[in-house]
Amino acid sequence: MQTLTDKPTTLAELAGDKVVLLVNVASKCGLTPQYTGLVELQQTYGARGFSVVGAPCNQFMGQEPGTSEEIAEFCSTTYGVDFPLLEKLEVNGEGSHPLYRELTQVADAEGAAGDVQWNFEKFLIGRDGTVLARIRPRTEPTDESVTSAIEAAL
């Protein structure tokens, strides 16, 4: 993978010994205000060994059309994003990133696996790399179901 600043990385390198909430993000989506909750999670749990990692994706109605620089500027100035962002990648289909090919095999709370439904789908990944939860897009990052899963993983 590459970071948004075009540096090679891996999820393990970004996570280190942290619990990670990996989220496919977009700047021009009705769910974009979820960045506020993601920043709040980072501020609340970051010191305890947690990190949000954002993965910009333009597969859903072209809602992440910007360049890496534009995405970084938007995230920083509009929401104060201080967690790692990856380069723009695909989460579904033939061109999907290998990480997402693995993640989409994991079922959500209702037992459904398969394609990412929309922007802001979340995967909670434990310190050992195990996917602990798959959280669908409409669930707010600060929802009790998300924060209790993070607390349990920490």
C-alpha positions as CSV (number, residue, x, y, z in Angstrom):
1,M,0.0,0.0,0.0
2,Q,0.9,3.6,-0.3
3,T,0.1,6.4,2.1
4,L,-1.7,9.5,0.9
5,T,1.7,11.1,0.8
6,D,2.9,8.4,-1.6
7,K,5.1,6.5,0.9
8,P,5.1,2.7,0.8
9,T,3.6,1.1,3.9
10,T,1.7,-1.9,5.2
11,L,-1.3,-2.1,7.5
12,A,1.0,-3.8,10.1
13,E,3.5,-0.9,9.8
14,L,0.7,1.7,10.2
15,A,-0.9,-0.2,13.1
16,G,2.2,-1.4,14.9
17,D,0.7,-2.9,18.1
18,K,-2.5,-1.0,17.8
19,V,-6.2,-1.8,17.4
20,V,-7.2,-0.3,14.1
21,L,-10.5,1.0,12.7
22,L,-10.0,0.9,8.9
23,V,-12.6,3.0,7.1
24,N,-13.1,3.6,3.4
25,V,-13.7,7.4,3.2
26,A,-14.9,10.0,0.7
27,S,-15.0,13.8,0.8
28,K,-18.2,14.4,-1.2
29,C,-20.6,11.8,0.4
30,G,-23.6,12.3,2.6
31,L,-21.7,10.3,5.2
32,T,-18.6,12.5,5.1
33,P,-19.5,14.2,8.4
34,Q,-18.6,10.9,10.0
35,Y,-15.0,12.2,9.8
36,T,-15.9,14.2,13.0
37,G,-16.6,11.0,14.9
38,L,-13.5,9.3,13.5
39,V,-11.4,12.2,14.7
40,E,-13.1,11.9,18.1
41,L,-12.3,8.2,18.3
42,Q,-8.7,8.9,17.4
43,Q,-8.5,11.6,20.2
44,T,-10.3,9.4,22.7
45,Y,-8.5,6.1,22.2
46,G,-5.2,7.0,20.4
47,A,-3.1,7.1,23.5
48,R,-4.4,3.7,24.6
49,G,-3.1,1.9,21.5
50,F,-5.8,2.7,18.9
51,S,-5.7,4.2,15.4
52,V,-8.2,5.1,12.7
53,V,-6.8,4.5,9.2
54,G,-8.7,6.1,6.3
55,A,-8.7,4.5,2.9
56,P,-10.1,7.1,0.3
57,C,-12.2,5.4,-2.3
58,N,-13.9,6.8,-5.5
59,Q,-15.9,3.8,-6.4
60,F,-19.3,5.0,-5.0
61,M,-20.7,7.6,-7.4
62,G,-17.4,9.3,-7.8
63,Q,-17.6,10.8,-4.3
64,E,-13.8,11.0,-3.8
65,P,-12.6,12.6,-7.0
66,G,-9.7,14.7,-5.7
67,T,-6.0,14.2,-5.9
68,S,-4.0,13.0,-2.9
69,E,-3.1,16.6,-2.1
70,E,-6.8,17.8,-2.4
71,I,-7.9,14.9,-0.1
72,A,-5.3,15.7,2.5
73,E,-6.1,19.4,2.4
74,F,-9.8,18.7,2.7
75,C,-9.4,16.3,5.6
76,S,-7.0,18.5,7.5
77,T,-8.7,21.8,7.1
78,T,-12.4,20.7,7.3
79,Y,-12.2,18.0,9.9
80,G,-8.8,18.2,11.5
81,V,-7.9,14.6,10.5
82,D,-4.8,13.5,12.3
83,F,-4.9,9.8,11.6
84,P,-3.2,8.0,8.7
85,L,-4.7,8.1,5.3
86,L,-3.9,5.7,2.5
87,E,-3.7,6.4,-1.2
88,K,-7.0,6.2,-3.0
89,L,-7.9,2.6,-3.6
90,E,-10.7,0.3,-4.7
91,V,-12.6,-1.8,-2.2
92,N,-14.8,-3.9,-4.5
93,G,-14.5,-5.6,-7.9
94,E,-11.7,-6.9,-10.0
95,G,-9.5,-4.0,-9.1
96,S,-10.0,-4.2,-5.4
97,H,-7.0,-3.9,-3.1
98,P,-5.8,-7.3,-1.8
99,L,-6.5,-6.1,1.8
100,Y,-10.1,-5.5,0.9
101,R,-10.4,-8.8,-0.9
102,E,-9.6,-10.4,2.5
103,L,-11.7,-8.0,4.6
104,T,-14.9,-8.4,2.5
105,Q,-14.9,-12.1,3.4
106,V,-15.7,-11.2,7.0
107,A,-19.4,-11.0,7.9
108,D,-21.1,-8.1,9.6
109,A,-23.2,-8.4,12.8
110,E,-26.1,-9.8,10.7
111,G,-23.9,-12.5,9.1
112,A,-23.6,-10.9,5.7
113,A,-20.2,-10.8,4.0
114,G,-19.3,-9.6,0.5
115,D,-18.8,-6.2,-1.1
116,V,-18.4,-3.0,0.8
117,Q,-21.8,-1.4,0.7
118,W,-20.8,2.3,0.5
119,N,-18.3,4.9,1.8
120,F,-17.5,4.8,5.5
121,E,-17.8,1.0,6.0
122,K,-15.6,0.2,9.0
123,F,-13.4,-2.8,9.9
124,L,-12.2,-3.1,13.5
125,I,-8.9,-5.0,13.5
126,G,-7.3,-6.4,16.6
127,R,-3.6,-6.1,17.6
128,D,-3.0,-9.5,16.2
129,G,-4.5,-8.6,12.8
130,T,-7.8,-10.4,13.4
131,V,-10.9,-8.7,12.1
132,L,-13.0,-8.2,15.2
133,A,-16.0,-6.4,13.7
134,R,-17.4,-5.3,10.4
135,I,-19.5,-2.2,10.8
136,R,-21.7,-1.0,8.0
137,P,-21.6,2.6,6.6
138,R,-24.6,4.1,8.3
139,T,-23.4,3.3,11.8
140,E,-21.8,6.4,13.2
141,P,-18.2,6.0,14.5
142,T,-19.2,7.1,18.0
143,D,-22.2,4.7,18.2
144,E,-22.1,2.7,21.4
145,S,-21.8,-0.6,19.4
146,V,-18.5,0.8,17.9
147,T,-17.1,2.3,21.1
148,S,-17.8,-0.8,23.1
149,A,-16.1,-3.0,20.5
150,I,-13.1,-0.7,20.6
151,E,-13.0,-0.7,24.4
152,A,-13.2,-4.5,24.4
153,A,-10.3,-4.7,22.0
154,L,-8.1,-2.4,24.0
